[in-house]
Amino acid sequence: MRFNHFGFQKENYKILLVGLAVNIAGFILMIGGAAEDPNVFNEEELFSSLRITIAPMLILLGYIIILFAIMKKPKAEDENQFPESMKKPKDKQNNHPVTK
């Protein structure tokens, strides 16, 4: 019997969603406003520190959080972490995992 296990747990999905939210917030902050008059150049709006500095840092932070969520391993010492259907069957006499 082969022991298959999908690496994402509930906590991984929560961290992934937080990273995705931070990433989306960074892209939303980077979106430019529409100019009312196309002949007028608004330098303060285009080169604001929010768009040039803060938004890219949020995007980078979001990607780092997403990478952490993907790479995070479940804690091995927690026996109740996996459903019963995902655990290896045990030998009833010796209480050891069955190996074939």
N, C-alpha and C positions, 0 to 999 in steps of 0.2 A: 504494500500500500504506500502510496506517495503522499507526503504531507505538503499540501499547497497552502500558501498563505499570501494574501494581498497585503502589501506593506502599509497601506493607509488605514489609520484608525480614526476614530471620531475627532480626536484632538488634532490630528494632522489636517483634517478638513477645516476645522475652525481656524487654525493658523493660516491655512491657504486662503480662506475667505478674507481674513484681515489683511493679508498681503495684497490681495486683489483689490480690496477697497482703497488701500493706501495708494496703489498704482493708479487706479481710476481717478482718485482725487488729484493726483499730480498731473494727469493729462487734462482734467477739467480746468485746473488752475493755469495751464499753459495755453488754453484756447484763447484766441484773440477776439476782442470785441469788434463788431462791425463798425466801420467808419460811416458817419452820417453824410459826410461830403468826401467823395473820392479824390478831390483836388487838394484836400488839406491833410498834411502829414502830422500825426500826433506822436511826437517822440516819447513823451512820458508814458503813454499807454503801451507803446510797442517795446520799449526798453526798460520796463519796470523790473525791479528786483524780484518781484513775485514770479514773473514769467521766466526770467533768465537764471535765477539762483534757486529759489525755494521749490518750484515745481519740478525741475530735474532731480533735485535731491530727494523729493518724495517718490518720484518714479524709481530711482535707484534703490531707495529703502524698501519699496514695495517688492522689487525683484529679489532683494536679499531675503526678505521675509518669506517669499514664495519658495525660494531655493531651500531655506531652512525647513519649511514645512515638508518639502519633498524628501529631504535627506534625514529627517528626524526618525529614529528607530524607536519602536515601542520598548518599554522597560521589560527586560527578560525575567525579573524576579517576581512579577505579578502573575500568579497562576490563573486568576479569574479574568484575565484580559481577553482571552480568545473564547469564542463560543465552543460548546462541547463538541460540535460537529467538526471543528478544525483541529482538535487535539489528537495526538497519536493514541491509538488504542494501547491499553496496558495489559500485561500478562496478569491474569487474576491470581495466580499463585504467588508470584514474587513481587508484584506491584512495580515491574519494570516495563519500559516501552518495548513493544514487540518489534523485533528486527528479523527480517526475512531476506 
